[in-house]
Amino acid sequence: MRSAATAAGIDRVPVVIQGGMGVGVSGWRLAGAVARSGGLGVVSGVAPELLLTRGLQDGDVDGHLRRAVAAYPDPEFAASTLERYFRPEGRPAGRPYRPFPKLDLHQKIEAVRLVALGAFAQVWLAKHGHRGVVGINLLEKVQMWTPATLLGAMIAGVDVVLVGAGVPSRLPRLLDCLAAGEQVSLPVDVEGAPADDHHVISLDPRRVLNRDDVTLERPTFLAIVSTHVLAAYLQRDEATAADGFVVEGFTAGGHNAPPRRREVDASGQTLYGDRDRVDVGKMAALGVPFWLAGGYGTPAHVAEAIAEGARGVQIGTPFALSRESGLRPELRQQMLDGIADGSAQVRTDPLASPTGFPFKVFQAAGTVADLPDGAQRERLCDLGYLRTPYARAGSGSASDSGVGYRCPAEPVEAYLRKGGVAQDTVGRMCLCNGLSAAIGLGQTTRDGGTEPALLTLGADLEAVRGLLARFPGGWSASDVVQWVTPPAS
């Protein structure tokens, strides 16, 4: 049974929700700044252990990561993490980052603990020093990281959990059990597995924290959906019901829901039509709080959303281009310059993401999108967040030993050896490494260079142009919140 505090938690969610943009674009600095300004600040739940371990290896110059690690309630693991990854002088030039353990179906405890600590650090830092509301955004497709990431965020007192890129039907129960300190199990999709071949990952909060008793506050859960149909499906059963929804249109940055009709235009971009537009009236008829996303980043659009029955809006692109964003400053300025002079292009690429979801790619010189034919990035799957578990052919086993992992962005020969189809590798980009490079945490490559960055942005740039007119020298996260928030009645 959900607590009264959880039921009331939805009323704490402000009008403006900051988008949870991939890897560290929505880092703790941005989320904290938005929360201080009266919005819902959201940290990305993707790759929290990468942000922690690579930040420590780069010297943690301002000491913030070490402050967060010192606050973690498992001091022994916190100390061992610092000993393993912290380099006071930073990395020597040309030296690659030290690898960290990957999560898979076996959920090795050290890897689980590292993910939990990384998520804790992001949320703890975002919440530090104010009473604003902070959330974390996860991708449902990245299933093997979900329990550990949520646990770390909840230890830090996260207020809201947002989950999209899939059908997050198991999240409400998962949050209930984690809050009670109970062991949780999450089914994992395995391609090619028989219907009766079930695979799950499990996590015991007491084992992760080395404690006999764990009790946590359950955060409010917002499911990110693209249609009222999915929202209605989730609300049919209390076990799957969300506390509220973010209803995301196809102009939003990052991953988009596939269109009803799988079509592309002459340039190969994903085509969306009227059938893919959100039916706001039917969404409002469900009687569940919701926020609209994708092209709602101006004061006029916020007022429009509220007039149509929404509680408010989720905004990504204007925050991604704010000073507190995790984007490398020179890349952020390059994007702003392109928008200002009208040359900016955002491509809805049906192939770029290994997930199979359309993905918005900002076309910029020097990035993955700009690499000429024949000079593409060397395929290397060394992070693996978007790997897909698959049943090995002829394994004849229902155990995890009969499961392999593959990604259509990995080396083609390796993908084919694992039973993948060659056509699925065409046009794929390594989102894991590209997005990490965009925030200054790109791996050093074999030739001593660095991974090229991959940039994503929403297709509707009206809000950015409005902000450029108002703040030609750039803007802060607080400027965005104040610009779009309706005056108090």
GISUL-V153876 format. One record per run of one state. SS is the DSSP state (H for helix, E for strand, C for the rest). FROM is the first residue (numbers start at 0). TO is the last residue. Records with the same first field share a line. If there is no record, write none. Layout:
SS = FROM-TO  FROM-TO
This chain:
C = 0-2  12-14  18-26  36-38  44-46  57-62  70-73  85-107  127-131  139-141  155-158  164-169  179-182  187-189  191-198  203-203  209-218  225-226  234-242  248-253  256-262  264-267  270-272  276-278  285-288  293-297  307-310  315-315  320-327  341-344  349-356  362-366  370-386  391-398  406-410  417-420  425-429  438-442  444-448  450-460  470-475  484-488
H = 3-11  27-35  47-56  63-69  74-84  108-126  142-154  170-178  204-208  227-233  273-275  279-284  298-306  316-319  328-340  367-369  399-401  411-416  421-424  430-437  461-469  476-483
E = 15-17  39-43  132-138  159-163  183-186  190-190  199-202  219-224  243-247  254-255  263-263  268-269  289-292  311-314  345-348  357-361  387-390  402-405  443-443  449-449
